[in-house]
């Protein structure tokens, strides 16, 4: 959503919220929590404190609404509160005792909350856009705070004036800070390229002896120093496209549905909906979202970016689906995508249940050969796995995935390649990534995702592994994905599974 449009709609909500309208307050949270989450996520690099910062920021904003004299400045005021909360977290972290031998202390991020990985995955970044996201890991903490705001400025979510106000700097000083941060980001992009080059520069391999792969300023400076003096590595940065051009128009990273901040406000909203029956028709989407969370009972991802919030939480299809949990058709209808069975109960069993019914009539005495001929052949492992995934998607209101022959070909080729060359990774030894593999088979994707597993032979076990509350589950329960392809191959470590998901360009 354009920043000007956000301001106009936000001003109306702010005035209603200031007047004491509880539903307006909850709608205000729904509209702006994604922005706060993205600022905190990039500034803290996915640290576990991100949810605390987002929740505390929104609570402070709601508590301080009465003191906001200019409702149209709510967004810049909210971003400033977010930055103050981030600085408090950084100050509290610096008071902790230093552990380790480096001259700088680095907070460890929650592996499932790594914001760079979420950015790459949820926005389907590839090529130089992906390199920009990965380069953010190499920024110093102060520059990472600035990046959190500048990224949103480049993508059209914030203005330069709001950025300067959030930093409490003059526009001139802000411009100097931004230029310095962009220069460090460009250095990080070349570092990412040099480390990802295949084969890697032999001299760089010597320089990085002892590097454990964790980005920090010490190793950034060492690697950048080598790049500047190496003719081979220095050439890697000659075709870099300006980062702001790459980020323009990107959406916000969606908030994981398991996020404590999101759950806190969903619970509050559900309580408001329950205690205000007269407003249930206009805010049914809130209660519906909370109900879906109760069904999920684990951390999938809700697409709650500012641009799609209304579609997800207020979609007309949500109300009848959730207002009628018991279908009006008989329970024997096999087409329902939401079985009551656990994930371990494969849809194969569900489709097989109607077949024994005709054979229970003793007077028919069908011949044994006739009975055997009616039995359908067992579905393929790919079909079984897709049916299991579609059952889980049905529980959260997502349409079933279709098996696409191109995605199947890409997934099968990758599974075979992992077995043949003895690796287990999304990137093959030649440095080819998932997006390139999908493009190579002719699939024109607008977004993509990939899950891997190794060892189990049962599709039900694979799906149970992927329903882990993390990125695997996020992929499978993403309503934006429409197509899927499954590849499997047998190797020394068991069965290798590749699941490629995608949505095509219009």
ZAMARGU-4260 file (C-alpha; in steps of 0.2 Angstrom, whole numbers, plus 5000, padded with zeros to 4 digits):
<rodrens>
0) 5000/5000/5000 | 5006/5017/4995 | 5013/5028/5010 | 5000/5042/5006 | 4986/5030/5006
5) 4992/5022/5022 | 4992/5039/5030 | 4974/5044/5025 | 4967/5027/5031 | 4978/5028/5047
10) 4972/5045/5051 | 4954/5039/5051 | 4958/5025/5062 | 4968/5035/5074 | 4954/5047/5077
15) 4942/5033/5080 | 4954/5025/5092 | 4958/5041/5101 | 4939/5042/5104 | 4939/5026/5113
20) 4933/5014/5099 | 4941/4997/5104 | 4938/4990/5087 | 4947/5004/5079 | 4961/5001/5091
25) 4962/4983/5086 | 4961/4988/5067 | 4975/5000/5070 | 4986/4986/5077 | 4982/4975/5062
30) 4987/4989/5050 | 5003/4994/5058 | 5010/4979/5067 | 5018/4972/5051 | 5028/4988/5049
35) 5034/4988/5067 | 5038/4970/5065 | 5049/4973/5049 | 5058/4988/5057 | 5062/4978/5073
40) 5066/4962/5063 | 5079/4970/5052 | 5086/4981/5066 | 5088/4966/5077 | 5093/4953/5064
45) 5079/4941/5069 | 5084/4941/5087 | 5072/4933/5099 | 5068/4950/5106 | 5059/4955/5090
50) 5042/4950/5096 | 5045/4958/5112 | 5049/4975/5104 | 5035/4974/5092 | 5022/4970/5106
55) 5029/4983/5118 | 5029/4996/5104 | 5011/4993/5100 | 5006/4993/5118 | 5015/5010/5121
60) 5007/5017/5105 | 4990/5013/5111 | 4993/5019/5128 | 5000/5035/5122 | 4986/5039/5109
65) 4978/5052/5119 | 4994/5063/5119 | 4996/5062/5100 | 4990/5079/5094 | 4992/5076/5075
70) 4984/5060/5070 | 4991/5061/5053 | 5009/5059/5060 | 5004/5043/5068 | 5016/5032/5057
75) 5031/5042/5060 | 5027/5043/5079 | 5025/5024/5079 | 5042/5021/5070 | 5050/5033/5082
80) 5043/5023/5097 | 5050/5007/5088 | 5067/5014/5087 | 5067/5019/5105 | 5062/5001/5110
85) 5076/4994/5099 | 5089/5005/5107 | 5083/5000/5124 | 5086/4982/5119 | 5103/4986/5113
90) 5108/4995/5128 | 5102/4981/5139 | 5112/4969/5129 | 5128/4979/5131 | 5126/4978/5149
95) 5128/4959/5149 | 5145/4952/5152 | 5156/4949/5136 | 5159/4931/5132 | 5171/4925/5119
100) 5188/4931/5112 | 5183/4944/5099 | 5183/4962/5102 | 5164/4964/5099 | 5150/4955/5107
105) 5137/4947/5095 | 5120/4942/5100 | 5114/4925/5094 | 5098/4925/5083 | 5084/4913/5085
110) 5087/4901/5070 | 5069/4900/5066 | 5067/4919/5067 | 5082/4924/5056 | 5075/4939/5047
115) 5086/4938/5032 | 5081/4920/5028 | 5063/4925/5031 | 5065/4940/5019 | 5073/4928/5005
120) 5060/4915/5008 | 5044/4925/5010 | 5047/4938/4996 | 5054/4925/4984 | 5070/4935/4982
125) 5083/4929/4969 | 5099/4935/4960 | 5105/4952/4966 | 5089/4955/4977 | 5094/4940/4987
130) 5112/4946/4988 | 5106/4962/4996 | 5096/4953/5009 | 5111/4942/5013 | 5123/4956/5014
135) 5113/4964/5028 | 5120/4951/5040 | 5137/4960/5038 | 5132/4977/5044 | 5137/4984/5060
140) 5122/4986/5073 | 5121/5004/5071 | 5120/5003/5052 | 5107/4988/5054 | 5096/5000/5063
145) 5097/5013/5049 | 5095/4999/5036 | 5078/4994/5044 | 5071/5011/5040 | 5080/5014/5024
150) 5074/4997/5017 | 5056/5003/5020 | 5060/5020/5012 | 5067/5011/4997 | 5051/5000/4996
155) 5040/5014/4997 | 5033/5011/5015 | 5042/5026/5023 | 5047/5044/5018 | 5064/5052/5020
160) 5056/5064/5032 | 5049/5050/5043 | 5066/5041/5042 | 5075/5057/5049 | 5062/5059/5062
165) 5064/5041/5068 | 5083/5044/5070 | 5080/5061/5078 | 5092/5068/5065 | 5092/5083/5053
170) 5089/5078/5035 | 5107/5083/5030 | 5114/5072/5044 | 5102/5058/5039 | 5108/5059/5021
175) 5126/5057/5027 | 5122/5042/5038 | 5112/5033/5023 | 5127/5035/5011 | 5139/5028/5024
180) 5127/5013/5027 | 5124/5010/5008 | 5143/5010/5006 | 5145/4996/5019 | 5130/4987/5012
185) 5139/4987/4995 | 5155/4980/5003 | 5144/4966/5010 | 5136/4962/4994 | 5154/4959/4986
190) 5159/4949/5001 | 5143/4938/4999 | 5148/4935/4981 | 5166/4931/4984 | 5161/4918/4998
195) 5148/4911/4986 | 5159/4910/4971 | 5162/4892/4964 | 5176/4888/4964 | 5182/4900/4977
200) 5197/4911/4975 | 5212/4901/4982 | 5219/4916/4991 | 5202/4920/4999 | 5201/4902/5005
205) 5218/4905/5014 | 5212/4922/5021 | 5196/4914/5028 | 5204/4899/5037 | 5196/4898/5054
210) 5180/4908/5049 | 5165/4899/5056 | 5153/4907/5044 | 5145/4919/5056 | 5145/4937/5048
215) 5153/4950/5059 | 5163/4966/5056 | 5180/4958/5060 | 5178/4946/5045 | 5170/4958/5034
220) 5185/4970/5035 | 5197/4955/5032 | 5188/4949/5017 | 5185/4966/5010 | 5203/4970/5011
225) 5207/4954/5001 | 5194/4958/4988 | 5202/4976/4985 | 5219/4969/4982 | 5213/4954/4972
230) 5210/4956/4953 | 5199/4940/4952 | 5188/4945/4967 | 5187/4963/4963 | 5179/4960/4947
235) 5164/4952/4956 | 5157/4969/4960 | 5157/4977/4943 | 5139/4973/4938 | 5130/4977/4955
240) 5113/4986/4952 | 5109/5000/4965 | 5101/4992/4980 | 5087/5005/4981 | 5082/5000/4963
245) 5082/4982/4968 | 5071/4985/4984 | 5058/4997/4976 | 5041/4990/4977 | 5045/4975/4988
250) 5031/4970/5000 | 5034/4968/5019 | 5039/4952/5026 | 5024/4943/5034 | 5023/4940/5052
255) 5024/4922/5057 | 5007/4917/5064 | 5016/4909/5079 | 5023/4926/5084 | 5019/4930/5102
260) 5016/4948/5097 | 5003/4943/5084 | 4995/4930/5096 | 4994/4943/5110 | 4984/4955/5099
265) 4974/4941/5090 | 4968/4935/5108 | 4963/4953/5112 | 4954/4955/5096 | 4945/4939/5098
270) 4940/4944/5116 | 4933/4960/5109 | 4923/4951/5096 | 4916/4939/5109 | 4910/4953/5120
275) 4903/4964/5107 | 4891/4953/5097 | 4884/4968/5087 | 4900/4971/5079 | 4903/4953/5074
280) 4898/4955/5056 | 4910/4968/5052 | 4925/4961/5062 | 4922/4942/5059 | 4940/4941/5051
285) 4948/4944/5068 | 4939/4930/5076 | 4941/4919/5061 | 4960/4922/5062 | 4961/4917/5080
290) 4950/4902/5077 | 4962/4896/5063 | 4977/4898/5075 | 4968/4887/5088 | 4966/4874/5074
295) 4984/4875/5069 | 4992/4874/5086 | 5009/4878/5079 | 5019/4892/5070 | 5013/4894/5052
300) 5014/4910/5043 | 4999/4922/5041 | 5001/4934/5026 | 4997/4950/5036 | 5007/4963/5025
305) 4999/4979/5024 | 4994/4976/5006 | 4985/4960/5009 | 4978/4962/5027 | 4960/4966/5022
310) 4960/4951/5010 | 4966/4939/5023 | 4956/4945/5038 | 4941/4951/5029 | 4939/4939/5014
315) 4920/4935/5011 | 4925/4917/5010 | 4932/4916/5028 | 4915/4919/5037 | 4905/4905/5030
320) 4919/4893/5031 | 4922/4896/5049 | 4904/4900/5054 | 4899/4882/5048 | 4912/4870/5056
325) 4900/4855/5053 | 4896/4853/5034 | 4878/4851/5029 | 4882/4836/5018 | 4884/4819/5025
330) 4900/4814/5034 | 4904/4802/5020 | 4908/4815/5007 | 4926/4811/5002 | 4930/4827/4994
335) 4931/4837/5010 | 4949/4844/5012 | 4948/4845/5031 | 4948/4827/5038 | 4948/4825/5057
340) 4962/4813/5056 | 4979/4817/5062 | 4993/4820/5049 | 4999/4802/5051 | 4982/4796/5044
345) 4986/4797/5025 | 4972/4802/5013 | 4974/4784/5005 | 4965/4777/5020 | 4951/4790/5018
350) 4948/4787/5000 | 4948/4768/5002 | 4934/4768/5016 | 4919/4769/5004 | 4925/4753/4994
355) 4920/4740/5007 | 4902/4746/5009 | 4895/4737/4993 | 4903/4720/4999 | 4894/4720/5015
360) 4877/4715/5007 | 4877/4695/5009 | 4864/4693/4995 | 4874/4699/4981 | 4888/4686/4983
365) 4900/4695/4971 | 4913/4684/4963 | 4931/4686/4971 | 4938/4691/4954 | 4925/4705/4952
370) 4929/4712/4970 | 4948/4713/4966 | 4945/4722/4949 | 4936/4736/4958 | 4950/4740/4970
375) 4959/4755/4964 | 4978/4755/4962 | 4987/4763/4977 | 4992/4781/4974 | 5010/4786/4970
380) 5021/4792/4985 | 5020/4809/4977 | 5001/4809/4976 | 5000/4803/4994 | 5012/4817/5000
385) 5002/4830/4991 | 4985/4824/4998 | 4992/4825/5016 | 4999/4842/5013 | 4982/4848/5005
390) 4973/4841/5021 | 4984/4852/5032 | 4981/4867/5020 | 4962/4864/5021 | 4963/4866/5040
395) 4969/4884/5038 | 4958/4888/5023 | 4971/4887/5009 | 4966/4880/4992 | 4973/4862/4987
400) 4990/4862/4978 | 4990/4855/4960 | 5004/4844/4954 | 5013/4853/4940 | 5024/4842/4929
405) 5037/4855/4927 | 5039/4857/4946 | 5039/4838/4947 | 5053/4837/4935 | 5064/4850/4944
410) 5061/4842/4961 | 5065/4824/4954 | 5081/4830/4946 | 5086/4838/4962 | 5083/4823/4972
415) 5092/4812/4959 | 5107/4825/4960 | 5108/4824/4979 | 5109/4805/4978 | 5122/4805/4964
420) 5134/4818/4971 | 5132/4814/4989 | 5125/4831/4995 | 5110/4837/5005 | 5106/4856/5002
425) 5095/4868/4992 | 5110/4874/4983 | 5120/4861/4972 | 5139/4859/4972 | 5139/4870/4956
430) 5130/4884/4966 | 5113/4882/4957 | 5099/4888/4968 | 5081/4883/4968 | 5074/4898/4958
435) 5087/4894/4944 | 5081/4876/4943 | 5063/4881/4942 | 5067/4893/4928 | 5077/4880/4919
440) 5061/4868/4917 | 5051/4883/4910 | 5041/4887/4926 | 5038/4906/4926 | 5037/4909/4945
445) 5031/4924/4955 | 5036/4915/4971 | 5043/4899/4976 | 5048/4888/4991 | 5057/4871/4993
450) 5057/4858/5007 | 5069/4844/5009 | 5070/4828/5019 | 5081/4813/5020 | 5079/4796/5028
455) 5060/4792/5029 | 5051/4781/5017 | 5033/4785/5022 | 5025/4801/5015 | 5016/4803/5031
460) 5032/4804/5041 | 5040/4817/5029 | 5025/4828/5031 | 5026/4826/5050 | 5044/4831/5050
465) 5039/4847/5039 | 5025/4851/5051 | 5038/4858/5063 | 5032/4875/5066 | 5046/4883/5056
470) 5050/4887/5038 | 5045/4870/5031 | 5027/4872/5038 | 5027/4890/5033 | 5030/4884/5015
475) 5016/4871/5015 | 5003/4882/5023 | 5006/4897/5012 | 4990/4900/5003 | 5000/4910/4989
480) 5007/4894/4983 | 4996/4885/4969 | 5007/4872/4962 | 5018/4858/4969 | 5030/4845/4962
485) 5038/4830/4973 | 5054/4821/4969 | 5061/4806/4978 | 5077/4795/4976 | 5085/4782/4986
490) 5102/4784/4992 | 5114/4777/5006 | 5106/4789/5019 | 5088/4783/5014 | 5075/4791/5003
495) 5079/4809/4998 | 5063/4820/4996 | 5062/4837/4987 | 5046/4847/4988 | 5045/4862/4976
500) 5031/4874/4978 | 5027/4889/4967 | 5015/4901/4960 | 5016/4907/4942 | 5017/4924/4934
505) 5000/4930/4927
</rodrens>
